[in-house]
Amino acid sequence: MCASLLALSMAATTFDYNADGTQDQTIDGIHIVLAKGSNTTYGPVFQNPYYNSEYHPEMRLYLGNTITISSVEALTNIQLVFAKSGASNKEYTGLSASNGTLVSGGVSESTTDWKVDSWTGNATQVVFTLTGKGQRQIQRIVIDGEPIVINPQENTLPTADDLEEDFFYSEPTVIFPKDTTILKQEYAFIDNNILVHCTQGSIIKATDTTSAYFNCNVNYSLTFETTKPMKGLVIAGMVRRQFDASVNKGHIEYCSPGELEEDYEGNPVVIITDIDSTAVTISCPKQVRCYAVRVYFEANPVEELDCGGSQGGGETEFLTFDKAEAVYESEISEEEGKPNYTIFLSNQAADVPYMALDLYPTATGDLVGQYSMDDETLGDYTWYQYGEGDEDFTWATEGQLVINKEGDVYSISGYVTCDDNNTYNFSFSGAMPFYTDTEYYDGQQGIDETQVEQQAQKILRRGQLLIQRNHSVYDVTGRRVE
């Protein structure tokens, strides 16, 4: 019995800092508080994926912050696991202890280069303080444990090995920024089976006034990698004044607004041709910001640089939808002798904007593939409603998109250029229910089912797409308008 009690008293107590709200913890009668200390501005804060990176979330500590460890029983052995913070321009701080002996585990060189500082002594309380200059992130604290051995952390960023070998690429395939925020560090993500890797840059979420983007910082590089050789690549985005760049494959053209006082946005601002490789790297002595990237596989892009309004005054918008519904159009399918579907893209939280995609797939029930107005697989009843008024509506005159599916998750991305002279890049990822037109325009959307059965018909009135059934007219959300 005495031996069992001794073993219990010597068991390690571990405090993990992998979520918000873990700044104050009490375990086994030991209380640990991370506090602001002498720092007049910043206290310890958990940098979650929104603020930092989904690959390296961190509990960040600032200069002057303190770690206070208190216990009823005497503390004799403490190990603290730290690494450099995600702020690329911040040094790795020093650490001091209010008593006992503190042995440093060394200076961390990166966010995954974990170091173990060890304290020994005999006290019921010890206060650790970040000293010198810089920051740290803390992973865990272990009381009365065996010596911690840090194994080199594996690369958690996606690589080319994560790409699907037999993926079907559209012409072009569009890359959109990942829905996260990463600040001034190495990052990588995969969109539409294209790996984007930046040696240092940022990913920024969209706001009410700015589009989402990913960028490459000055004197770093941006690599795009696929499983099928690329022919060309086009960036819609922004370049800094006197922009300059080079590529390791192919030929690059770009806007370089040397005479302008401000940075320049355009669609496109960078064009790369004759890549003829599954990977291309852009080296950037000046910063480039990417709102969307179009990758071509069959032929070089025929687009021209937009370095001052060459697109005739049209604007480019980038839309991310969180809801998609596929509707089988039985009447049109019967008339034209091939399956026809309408995909409605929208957002759960708002009635507008929404988009309708008029699709002609190769088989009923299977929408995976690429669609284009040039080959008429994307039909004329493709439109975009950007406001609540009848006039806030525009028909697509040009467009391409690709649909992929993995399990029950569909990914849809592409662009349409409309008769308002604007280009709308769009993307969706998630589950997509299928309806017959009767289900959708009738019971699914609340249209009166007591009416005499008759196929719904699409009509256009004052630039708005409406659904006529018997003697009643409905908008595409199912509201009866007359």
Buried (B, 14 or more C-beta within 10 A) or exposed (E): EEEEEEEEEEEEBBBBBEEEEBBEBEEEEBBBBBBBBEBEEBBBBBBBBEBBBBBBBBBBBBBBBBBBBBBEEEBBBBBBBBBBBBBBEBBBBBBEBBEBEBEEBEEBEBBBBBBBBBBEBEBEEBBBBBEEEBBBBBBBBBBBBEEBEEEEEEEEBBEBEEBEEEBBBBBBBBBBBBBBBBBBBBBBBBBBBBBBBBBBBBBBBBEEEEBBBBBBBEEBBBBBBBBBEBBBBBBBBBBBBEBBBEBEBBEBBBBBBEEEEEBBBBBBBBBBBEBEBBBBBBBBEBBBBBBBBBBBBEEBBEBEBBBEEBBEEBEBBBBBBEBBBBBBBBBBBEEEEBBBBBBBBBBEEEEBBBBBBBBBBEEEEEBBBBBBBEEEBBBEBBBBBBEEEBEBBBBBBBBBBBBBEEEEEBBBBBBBBBEBEBBBBBBBBEEBEBBBBBBBBBBBBEBEEEEEEEBBEBEEEEBBBBBBBEEEBBBBBBEEEE
